[in-house]
Amino acid sequence: MRDVKGQCLCGAVTLTASVDNPILRACHCDMCRRHTSSMFLSLAITEGSLTVDGPAKSYRSSDWAERGFCEICGSTLWYGTVHDGARHPAAGLFENAAGAPLKLEFFEDMTPDGYDLSGNHRKMTTEETIAMFAPSEEGNSQ
C-alpha cells in the first residue's frame, strides 16, 4: 500500500489517499459528462482513506449521489455515494493518475459517438451499472 497526493487546478484543495491496487474507472453517464465535460475518470482507493483539505464543496446531484468540486477553481474532485459516504476521487488530480491502468467503464452504452476507449477492460451497460449501484426505485438517475 502507498499514499498518493493530489490537488485541484488552483492548488487550494489537496487530497491524500491510500492505494493498494490502483485502477481507473470511467463513467459515461449524462451527469458525469455534464460535470466534467467528458467522461469522469476515478481512481480506486482504499476505502475510507481519502482526506480532503481546502475549500471543497459537494453538490447533491441525485437522491443517491453527490459530486465534489473546488469552491475556487471549480475542479471536479470526486463522485460520491450518499448511502455509504464513499468518495471516488477524480484521477486527474493525481500525478500520472497514480500510474493506474483503466480497468472498468460504467454506462459504456452512453459513450458519445466522438470517442471510444480502447483496451481490454470490463465495459458495463446502463442496465448493468444501475443494477450494481442504484437503489431499484431510483431509475437511471446518476
C-alpha positions in Angstrom: 0.0 0.0 0.0 1.1 3.5 -0.7 -0.2 7.0 -0.3 -0.9 9.3 -3.3 -1.4 13.1 -3.1 -3.3 15.3 -5.5 -4.6 18.7 -5.9 -7.2 20.8 -7.8 -6.2 23.2 -10.6 -5.6 26.2 -8.4 -4.0 24.1 -5.6 -6.4 25.3 -2.9 -7.8 21.8 -2.4 -5.4 18.9 -1.7 -6.2 15.2 -1.4 -4.4 12.3 0.1 -5.5 8.6 -0.3 -4.0 5.2 0.1 -4.0 2.8 -2.8 -3.1 -0.9 -2.8 -4.1 -1.9 -6.3 -4.8 1.4 -8.1 -7.2 1.1 -11.1 -9.0 3.7 -13.2 -12.8 3.6 -13.8 -14.5 5.7 -16.5 -18.1 6.8 -16.3 -20.0 8.0 -19.4 -23.4 8.8 -17.7 -25.1 12.1 -18.6 -24.4 13.7 -15.2 -20.7 12.8 -15.2 -20.3 14.2 -18.7 -22.0 17.4 -17.7 -19.9 17.7 -14.6 -16.6 17.1 -16.3 -17.4 17.9 -20.0 -16.2 14.4 -20.8 -16.2 11.1 -19.0 -15.4 11.0 -15.3 -12.3 9.1 -14.5 -11.9 8.0 -10.9 -9.1 6.4 -9.1 -9.9 3.3 -6.9 -8.5 3.9 -3.4 -8.5 2.1 -0.1 -11.9 2.5 1.5 -12.0 5.4 4.0 -8.5 6.6 3.2 -9.4 9.8 1.4 -8.6 13.1 3.1 -9.6 16.4 1.6 -8.2 19.7 2.8 -9.3 23.1 1.5 -12.4 24.8 0.1 -14.2 21.7 -1.2 -17.9 21.8 -1.8 -20.4 19.0 -2.6 -23.4 19.1 -4.9 -26.1 16.5 -4.3 -26.8 15.5 -7.9 -29.4 12.9 -7.2 -31.1 11.0 -4.4 -28.1 8.7 -4.1 -25.1 10.6 -5.4 -23.0 13.7 -4.8 -20.2 15.4 -6.8 -17.4 17.3 -5.2 -15.7 20.4 -6.6 -13.2 23.1 -5.6 -15.1 26.3 -4.5 -12.4 28.5 -6.0 -11.4 27.0 -9.4 -14.3 24.6 -9.9 -12.1 21.5 -10.5 -14.0 18.2 -10.2 -12.9 16.4 -7.0 -15.0 13.3 -6.5 -18.1 11.3 -7.2 -19.7 10.1 -4.0 -22.5 7.7 -3.0 -24.7 9.1 -0.3 -25.9 5.9 1.3 -22.4 4.9 2.4 -20.4 8.2 2.3 -17.9 6.7 -0.2 -16.0 9.2 -2.3 -14.3 8.2 -5.5 -11.6 10.9 -6.4 -11.0 12.2 -9.9 -8.0 10.5 -11.3 -6.7 13.7 -12.9 -6.0 15.3 -9.5 -3.1 12.8 -9.0 0.2 12.9 -11.0 0.0 10.5 -13.9 -3.3 9.3 -12.5 -1.3 7.5 -9.8 0.1 5.2 -12.5 -3.2 3.3 -12.6 -4.5 1.3 -15.6 -8.0 1.6 -17.0 -10.0 -1.4 -15.8 -13.7 -0.5 -15.9 -16.2 1.6 -17.8 -19.7 2.4 -16.4 -22.6 3.4 -18.7 -20.5 2.3 -21.7 -23.6 2.3 -23.9 -23.9 6.1 -23.3 -20.4 6.9 -24.7 -20.7 9.7 -27.2 -20.0 8.9 -30.8 -16.9 11.1 -30.8 -14.8 8.9 -28.7 -14.4 5.3 -27.6 -11.9 3.9 -25.1 -9.7 1.1 -26.4 -8.2 -1.7 -24.4 -9.2 -5.0 -22.8 -11.2 -4.0 -19.8 -14.8 -4.5 -18.5 -17.4 -2.4 -20.1 -20.8 -2.2 -18.2 -24.0 -1.1 -19.9 -26.5 1.3 -18.2 -28.6 -1.6 -17.1 -25.6 -3.4 -15.6 -24.4 -0.2 -13.9 -27.8 0.6 -12.4 -28.2 -2.9 -11.1 -24.8 -2.6 -9.4 -25.2 0.8 -7.8 -28.6 2.4 -7.8 -31.5 1.6 -5.4 -34.1 0.0 -7.6 -36.7 2.8 -7.1 -34.3 5.4 -8.5 -34.4 4.5 -12.1 -31.3 5.7 -14.0 -30.6 9.0 -12.2 -26.9 9.2 -11.7 
